[in-house]
C-alpha cells in the first residue's frame, strides 16, 4: 500500500471578503448568533491561520454565516509519497544534492615518501 500525503487549503479569508466581513471581530457576533461562543482571539486564529482542528459545530456555523458548503471552505489535495522515495533511492535528493549513501568509499593507498 502506498503512503499518501494529504494537504488542505483554508479559504475562510477569501469567503469572508466576498461577504464584506473584513475582520475577525466582525465574524465573532455572527457566530455567536448561531450558538458558537469564541473569543475574538480564537476567531482571529481560525480566520488567519490554517486550523489543524475545527469542531463540526463551528464548521457548520461558518458555512451558515457565509452561505457556503464545507467544500467551498476547504479544498483537499493528496499525492503519493512513493515518488519521493524512489528519487532518493536513485541518488537525487529534492534539493539537488547527491545522496552520499550512493557512493562507495575508495580504499586509500599509503605510499612511503622515503623510497
N, C-alpha and C positions, 0 to 999 in steps of 0.2 A: 504494500500500500504506500503510495507516495504521500509525502508530507506536503501540506498546503499552508501557505501564509495568507492570512486574511487581514485586510486593511479596510478602513472606512473613512468616509468624508462626512463631516458635520456641516449642514447647510443652514443652521439656525440664523446666523447674522444676515445672510442674503434674504432669507424669507421674512425676517423682521423688517428689513429695509423696504421690501416690496409693500408691506402693510403700514409703512411710515412709523414704525416703532423704532426710535433712534437709540434708546439707552435701556440698560437692564432694569433701572429703577422704573421705567415706563412699563416694562413687562411684568414686574412683580405684582402690581394690583390686579392685572388681568388674570394672572394665575391664581391669586387669592380669591377672586370671584368664583373660580372653579374648584375651590377647596384645597388648593396647594399653598401652604404657608411656608415660604422660604425667606431667608434674609436677603437683602439686596446683594450682599457679597456672594451668597450661594447662587443667586440668579446670574450675577456677573460671571461667575466661573462657568456656568452652563452655557452662557452666550459666547464668551471669549476664549474658552479652551475646549478642546475636543474631550468630552466626558468619557471616562472609562466605564462608568455605570450610571444608568438613569432608570428610576423606577417606572413601571408601566403607567402609573397614575400621572406622573409628571409628563411622560411622553404623550399620553392621551390629552392632557390639558394643553400642552404646546401645540399639538395638532388641531385642537378645537379653537384655540386663540388665533392661530394663523390660517385656519381653514385649509389644511393640507393633510396628506396621509403620511404615515411613517416612511414610506418610500421616497417622498419628496424631501423629508428631513434628513434622512441618512441614505447614503449610497455605499454599497459594499463592493470590494474587488478581492479576488482570490487568484493566486497563481501557484504553480508547483515550485517547490524549493529544490527539487531534484536537479534542475538545470544548473543551479549554483554549485551543487555538489560535484557534478560531472566536470564543470570547468576547473574546479580546484584539483580534481584528480588528474586532469590533463596538464596541470602546471601553470595555469594562468589564474591569478587572483583577480578579484573585482577591481583593485586599484592599479593593476598592470605590473605589479612587482612579481618577478618569478618566484615560485614556491621552492624554498630551499630543500624541501623533502624529496624533490625530483632529481637532485644531484647526488652522485656518489662521491665520497672522498677519494682523492688520489693519493697513493702511497708515496710518502716522501723518501728520497734517496739522499743519504748523508754522505758527502764526499769529503775526505780529509784533504785540506789545502796543502799540507806539508809534502805530499808525494808528487 
